[in-house]
Amino acid sequence: MQKITFLIPLILLSACVNPKGISPESSKTPSGNPNSSIVVEEFSDIQCPACSGAHARIVEPLLEKYGNDISLKFHHFPLRTIHAFAQEAAEASECAADQEKFWEFIQDSYENQDKLSRDDLIARAEKIGVADIDLFGRCVRSRIKKDAVQKDFEEGAERGVNATPTFFLAGEKVQRNTFEAISELIEVKIGSQRL
């Protein structure tokens, strides 16, 4: 009974949010070259320490070296059973995406992962320059992005993701999560396009 009593205020709170200007759809865009046929996909958990490390040691160097050659797509895979704020942070990143601040939200979240909390989400949005904080706050409180995050998670589960981060290149799961291993695969794809 206590669990049901706790959920009722959350449901009522989200039902009371003005939905004007917010959408349940994901508006996050790829990083790098969105028109590239070489697609790198990352399934990640914003609260996952290994994902933060991979962002700094794999994702950022890949974008620096191959930013014009690859399209990097981010998929949410929040591990809710071990990361208390992963789901909320994922939904908040989608709200930031609505104001073209998705990648800034991801970057700041990884850099300041130790501060991640429910109260931190608005402060994080302000810090990265989200223009309409009221809209962002309504979006977060509404939980309108829950299904968009869940869609990413379900896609990952169907594709065999069972840990974060997990990378795919051209639809194939990458076997070694290192900058060198993914670079080699990208080089092969670039070389085959030149033939």
C-alpha positions as a Python dict, from the first residue, in 0.01 Angstrom:
ca = {
    (1, 'M'): (0, 0, 0),
    (2, 'Q'): (286, 239, 75),
    (3, 'K'): (422, 205, -281),
    (4, 'I'): (82, 290, -432),
    (5, 'T'): (48, 592, -202),
    (6, 'F'): (389, 717, -320),
    (7, 'L'): (301, 679, -690),
    (8, 'I'): (-30, 867, -673),
    (9, 'P'): (131, 1211, -610),
    (10, 'L'): (378, 1154, -898),
    (11, 'I'): (98, 1062, -1135),
    (12, 'L'): (-112, 1358, -1023),
    (13, 'L'): (184, 1596, -1050),
    (14, 'S'): (264, 1489, -1407),
    (15, 'A'): (-105, 1512, -1500),
    (16, 'C'): (-115, 1874, -1379),
    (17, 'V'): (168, 1995, -1605),
    (18, 'N'): (68, 2225, -1889),
    (19, 'P'): (152, 2024, -2205),
    (20, 'K'): (173, 2329, -2433),
    (21, 'G'): (497, 2328, -2630),
    (22, 'I'): (616, 1984, -2519),
    (23, 'S'): (614, 1669, -2728),
    (24, 'P'): (657, 1301, -2644),
    (25, 'E'): (879, 1252, -2951),
    (26, 'S'): (1257, 1245, -2935),
    (27, 'S'): (1422, 1537, -3110),
    (28, 'K'): (1785, 1442, -3045),
    (29, 'T'): (2006, 1460, -3351),
    (30, 'P'): (2322, 1269, -3435),
    (31, 'S'): (2662, 1422, -3371),
    (32, 'G'): (2927, 1440, -3640),
    (33, 'N'): (2798, 1432, -3997),
    (34, 'P'): (2425, 1351, -3984),
    (35, 'N'): (2428, 1268, -4358),
    (36, 'S'): (2710, 1013, -4339),
    (37, 'S'): (2637, 654, -4434),
    (38, 'I'): (2891, 540, -4172),
    (39, 'V'): (2675, 522, -3861),
    (40, 'V'): (2818, 466, -3515),
    (41, 'E'): (2558, 398, -3248),
    (42, 'E'): (2610, 413, -2875),
    (43, 'F'): (2375, 263, -2617),
    (44, 'S'): (2451, 440, -2294),
    (45, 'D'): (2339, 518, -1940),
    (46, 'I'): (2399, 878, -1830),
    (47, 'Q'): (2474, 770, -1472),
    (48, 'C'): (2710, 487, -1572),
    (49, 'P'): (3076, 558, -1480),
    (50, 'A'): (3202, 336, -1764),
    (51, 'C'): (2989, 539, -2008),
    (52, 'S'): (3141, 861, -1880),
    (53, 'G'): (3488, 716, -1934),
    (54, 'A'): (3397, 591, -2280),
    (55, 'H'): (3262, 934, -2371),
    (56, 'A'): (3597, 1094, -2287),
    (57, 'R'): (3823, 818, -2424),
    (58, 'I'): (3623, 689, -2722),
    (59, 'V'): (3338, 917, -2833),
    (60, 'E'): (3513, 1253, -2815),
    (61, 'P'): (3831, 1130, -2992),
    (62, 'L'): (3619, 958, -3261),
    (63, 'L'): (3430, 1279, -3326),
    (64, 'E'): (3754, 1478, -3331),
    (65, 'K'): (3914, 1242, -3585),
    (66, 'Y'): (3611, 1134, -3789),
    (67, 'G'): (3352, 1407, -3728),
    (68, 'N'): (3307, 1470, -4101),
    (69, 'D'): (3298, 1098, -4184),
    (70, 'I'): (3062, 946, -3925),
    (71, 'S'): (2714, 998, -3791),
    (72, 'L'): (2712, 924, -3416),
    (73, 'K'): (2373, 828, -3277),
    (74, 'F'): (2306, 813, -2903),
    (75, 'H'): (2052, 566, -2764),
    (76, 'H'): (1937, 560, -2403),
    (77, 'F'): (1988, 240, -2208),
    (78, 'P'): (1927, 342, -1845),
    (79, 'L'): (2017, 67, -1600),
    (80, 'R'): (1747, 163, -1351),
    (81, 'T'): (1816, -118, -1106),
    (82, 'I'): (2166, 10, -1030),
    (83, 'H'): (2149, 381, -1124),
    (84, 'A'): (1878, 569, -936),
    (85, 'F'): (1874, 879, -1160),
    (86, 'A'): (1953, 724, -1499),
    (87, 'Q'): (1592, 725, -1622),
    (88, 'E'): (1521, 1081, -1508),
    (89, 'A'): (1848, 1206, -1655),
    (90, 'A'): (1769, 1035, -1987),
    (91, 'E'): (1425, 1197, -1997),
    (92, 'A'): (1578, 1535, -1906),
    (93, 'S'): (1833, 1502, -2187),
    (94, 'E'): (1542, 1453, -2427),
    (95, 'C'): (1382, 1770, -2289),
    (96, 'A'): (1713, 1950, -2349),
    (97, 'A'): (1715, 1809, -2704),
    (98, 'D'): (1387, 1990, -2770),
    (99, 'Q'): (1589, 2311, -2727),
    (100, 'E'): (1890, 2184, -2925),
    (101, 'K'): (2099, 2121, -2614),
    (102, 'F'): (2106, 1741, -2610),
    (103, 'W'): (2480, 1692, -2659),
    (104, 'E'): (2563, 1972, -2414),
    (105, 'F'): (2342, 1801, -2154),
    (106, 'I'): (2513, 1466, -2215),
    (107, 'Q'): (2860, 1622, -2196),
    (108, 'D'): (2790, 1810, -1874),
    (109, 'S'): (2620, 1508, -1718),
    (110, 'Y'): (2923, 1290, -1781),
    (111, 'E'): (3163, 1556, -1654),
    (112, 'N'): (2958, 1612, -1337),
    (113, 'Q'): (2815, 1265, -1285),
    (114, 'D'): (2875, 1281, -909),
    (115, 'K'): (2623, 1568, -881),
    (116, 'L'): (2346, 1389, -1071),
    (117, 'S'): (2018, 1411, -883),
    (118, 'R'): (1659, 1514, -937),
    (119, 'D'): (1733, 1864, -805),
    (120, 'D'): (2036, 1898, -1031),
    (121, 'L'): (1844, 1862, -1359),
    (122, 'I'): (1716, 2222, -1372),
    (123, 'A'): (2051, 2363, -1257),
    (124, 'R'): (2224, 2158, -1527),
    (125, 'A'): (1986, 2293, -1793),
    (126, 'E'): (2053, 2650, -1680),
    (127, 'K'): (2428, 2588, -1680),
    (128, 'I'): (2436, 2461, -2040),
    (129, 'G'): (2222, 2747, -2167),
    (130, 'V'): (1877, 2594, -2221),
    (131, 'A'): (1685, 2903, -2334),
    (132, 'D'): (1339, 2830, -2192),
    (133, 'I'): (1388, 2687, -1843),
    (134, 'D'): (1014, 2694, -1772),
    (135, 'L'): (949, 2478, -2079),
    (136, 'F'): (1234, 2244, -1982),
    (137, 'G'): (1099, 2214, -1626),
    (138, 'R'): (747, 2138, -1748),
    (139, 'C'): (886, 1879, -1987),
    (140, 'V'): (1082, 1705, -1709),
    (141, 'R'): (793, 1714, -1459),
    (142, 'S'): (548, 1581, -1717),
    (143, 'R'): (758, 1266, -1780),
    (144, 'I'): (643, 1304, -2142),
    (145, 'K'): (977, 1165, -2270),
    (146, 'K'): (946, 838, -2078),
    (147, 'D'): (824, 642, -2382),
    (148, 'A'): (1099, 784, -2607),
    (149, 'V'): (1363, 664, -2360),
    (150, 'Q'): (1187, 328, -2324),
    (151, 'K'): (1182, 288, -2703),
    (152, 'D'): (1563, 325, -2712),
    (153, 'F'): (1596, 77, -2426),
    (154, 'E'): (1374, -182, -2594),
    (155, 'E'): (1562, -145, -2923),
    (156, 'G'): (1888, -207, -2739),
    (157, 'A'): (1750, -514, -2564),
    (158, 'E'): (1629, -653, -2899),
    (159, 'R'): (1976, -597, -3046),
    (160, 'G'): (2151, -781, -2764),
    (161, 'V'): (2265, -488, -2549),
    (162, 'N'): (2315, -610, -2194),
    (163, 'A'): (2574, -364, -2063),
    (164, 'T'): (2669, -2, -2111),
    (165, 'P'): (2826, 137, -2310),
    (166, 'T'): (2764, -79, -2616),
    (167, 'F'): (2865, 42, -2961),
    (168, 'F'): (2746, -59, -3306),
    (169, 'L'): (2904, 30, -3638),
    (170, 'A'): (2694, -7, -3952),
    (171, 'G'): (2445, -212, -3751),
    (172, 'E'): (2704, -462, -3623),
    (173, 'K'): (2788, -485, -3254),
    (174, 'V'): (3145, -374, -3182),
    (175, 'Q'): (3333, -647, -2995),
    (176, 'R'): (3595, -426, -2825),
    (177, 'N'): (3503, -90, -2677),
    (178, 'T'): (3825, 95, -2752),
    (179, 'F'): (3905, 396, -2964),
    (180, 'E'): (4157, 189, -3162),
    (181, 'A'): (3916, -97, -3237),
    (182, 'I'): (3635, 132, -3351),
    (183, 'S'): (3880, 346, -3552),
    (184, 'E'): (3998, 38, -3741),
    (185, 'L'): (3639, -48, -3831),
    (186, 'I'): (3569, 310, -3941),
    (187, 'E'): (3884, 312, -4156),
    (188, 'V'): (3765, -5, -4330),
    (189, 'K'): (3427, 158, -4402),
    (190, 'I'): (3592, 478, -4530),
    (191, 'G'): (3824, 270, -4751),
    (192, 'S'): (3536, 69, -4897),
    (193, 'Q'): (3352, 390, -4986),
    (194, 'R'): (3651, 512, -5186),
    (195, 'L'): (3659, 202, -5406),
}
